């Protein structure tokens, strides 16, 4: 049985990029720039808002408004 993928840690590393550590031990970086024009994600353009994320035990979350499936972040992130 496969374990559910979750984000364990996240760190802002510049611009709209976060370094993510997943529960499988892998580290990836994800650039959110391409998502800033899509619906509610436009709120992430505000750098203060962008930097104010938290890891909620499952994924990265912004104010309970914006979240992404860990699988999406993993599959579209760049291995570090």
C-alpha positions, 0 to 999 in steps of 0.5 A, a space after each residue: 500500500 502506498 503512503 499518502 504523499 505530504 509536504 513536511 517542510 517548506 521554506 521560501 528561497 526567493 521570488 515565488 519559489 519554495 523549497 519543499 521537503 516531502 514525507 518520502 524524504 525528497 526535496 524539491 523546489 516549486 516556482 509558483 510564478 506561472 500560477 499567479 494569473 489563475 483565479 484565487 492564486 492572483 493573491 500570491 502576487 502580494 509577496 507579503 501574502 506569499 511568504 505567509 504560508 504554513 505547512 498544515 500537516 498535508 501541504 502548503 496553505 495560505 490562510 485556508 484560502 489557497 492550497 495545492 495537492 502535494 502530488 501536484 507540487 511533487 510532480 511539477 517541482 524540480 528535484 534539488 
